């Protein structure tokens, strides 16, 4: 059994390299923010053990074969894994064979599991790390996005063809229990920074189900609810104007309800010149300008700057202009439009999400094996900058 000293960065660097070979990736930082983030979550010994896990969940006995040089016994390993779970460093899966353990990605994963553990130092390091271009390119280089946007129920009319995996109620009805309702990590972070959410004062808005629910239950986070209560809460989230962003799978394991003032994903979408180059949504908004009255309600509802006001030349109303490159099809602008000028329409490039997270991870790994993946990301960003003349990324 190896003794790992507290002042040794080697286990953290090895863990960073190990996580960077996983489906989502964890690229090295030029500033050391990657190692600092890992230090917030893992002790040196725990970092060594985490490097013995995989993104595919394994039983304790298999992990012990890989971690025997670090621990003295099966029970010692089990205790360390329990401590790592409590700190949001790993995930568990439960089935008829028992409990299995797996690495968690940084996003969606370890970051979201820091509920109740956020510190100003962690927030600073997370921002420093995720602001680096190397991380951004790695995060955007997957063939599909981790999450997607599904429209709110009130925006869907009977004449619109909508698959079950794009209907929020069907997603919840087919999700595997248990269900856990959680505070939003993004709103918690903003509250710590003195910027409370302007969209809702409700704290319990985000949801885990299936294996991710088992993880958060094991951590003692959130509260377990039934399927009916889950459906009711999501209805309230829609009424509050929150954007529905589940896992990009047909069987979902998490469902975020996001606001433009706090959500890191919506902030990323606003920063990208053409966010739809990197985001999955099967719907867009159509605007009939001739019947628009210029009331401005839709502009207030849109949280990704897809609708902007322009003067109509009469000195009166300021009618909205729809930027189709930015619309993610959340549908919030539709039911509040008094003139009916806005409607939800299917996107031309509709896609069917993979069935499970395991299938999505295989797609991620396939994309990461392509050495040209980062080049393609840079090419898409460059074309987007030229098309929109949005130079913000070049200034960062």
Residue, then its C-alpha position, 0 to 999 in steps of 0.5 A: x500500500x502506497x503512502x501519498x503525501x498531502x503536498x504531492x500534486x502527482x495524484x491530481x495530475x494523474x487524475x486529470x489525465x485520467x479524466x481527460x480520457x473519459x467521454x466528456x474530457x478534462x483538459x489540462x489548465x495553463x493556470x493550474x486551475x484543473x488541479x485546484x478544482x480536484x483538490x477541492x474535492x479529493x484528498x491525494x489518496x482519493x485522487x489515486x483511487x478515483x484514477x482507478x475508476x472508469x466512466x462505466x460503473x464497476x463493482x467494488x471487487x473490480x475496483x479493488x483489483x486496480x486500487x490494491x496498491x493504495x488500500x489495505x482491504x475491501x472495507x477500506x476501499x469501500x469507506x474511501x469510495x463512500x467519502x468520495x461520494x459524499x463530496x460529489x467526486x464520483x457517481x454510483x449506479x444501483x441495480x439488482x447486482x448491488x452498488x457500482x462506482x464510476x467517475x463523474x465528469x466535471x460537467x454535468x457531474x462534479x460541479x453540480x454535485x457541489x451543492x452545499x459545498x460551494x466556496x468562493x475559492x471553488x467558484x473562482x477556480x471553476x470560472x478560471x478553468x471553464x473560461x480557458x479556451x482549451x476547456x471550451x474547445x474540449x467541451x464543444x468538441x463532442x458530436x452531440x451536446x450533453x443537454x438539449x432544449x425541449x419546448x414548454x407544454x403551452x407552446x405545443x399545438x396539436x398541429x405540430x409533430x412532436x416526438x415523445x422524447x420532445x414532450x416533457x411530460x412523456x420524458x418524466x413518465x418514462x424516466x426511471x425512479x427514484x426522483x429527487x428534487x434539488x436546488x439549482x447549483x447555478x442559483x446557489x453560486x449566484x446567491x453566494x456572489x450576491x446576485x440572487x435569481x431574478x426569474x424565480x424565488x423557488x429554490x427546488x427546481x432541478x431534478x435527478x432520476x435513475x442512477x443520478x438520483x441514486x448518487x444524490x441520495x447517497x450524498x444526502x442531497x435534495x429530497x426524494x419525490x414521486x413522479x406526480x410531484x415531479x410533473x407538478x414541479x416542472x409545471x411550476x417551473x414552466x410557469x416561472x419562465x424557466x427553460x427546460x434542459x434535460x439530458x440529451x437522451x431518450x431516457x433522462x437522468x437529470x432535468x435542469x430548469x434554467x434561467x438566463x440570469x444564473x444558468x452557466x449553459x444559457x450564458x454559454x449559449x449567449x456568448x457563442x456567435x451561433x449557439x445552435x452549431x453546438x446545441x441540440x433542439x428540435x424546434x425553432x420560433x417563427x415570427x409573423x412580423x405583419x401581425x406583431x403589435x410590438x408589445x415587447x413581451x416576447x423580448x422579456x421572455x427570451x433568455x438567450x437574446x434571440x429576440x431583440x427590439x428594433x424601432x419600426x420607424x414610426x416613433x411608436x412601438x419597437x418590434x422584435x427581430x428574430x435571430x434564428x441562429x440564436x433561438x433554442x426553441x424553448x417556446x416561452x415566447x409563444x403562449x404570452x404573445x397576444x397577437x399570435x405572431x409567434x409560433x413553435x415550428x419543427x427544425x429542419x435538422x431534427x435529431x433523435x437523441x440516443x436512448x441512454x447515457x451509455x450510448x451518448x458516452x459512446x458518441x462522445x468517445x468516438x468524437x474525441x478519438x477524431x484528431x480533427x475535432x478541435x479544428x472543427x470546433x474552431x472552424x465552426x466558431x470562425x464561421x459563426x463570427x464571420x456570419x454574425x460579426x460577433x467578436x466577443x470570443x476574440x476579445x476574451 
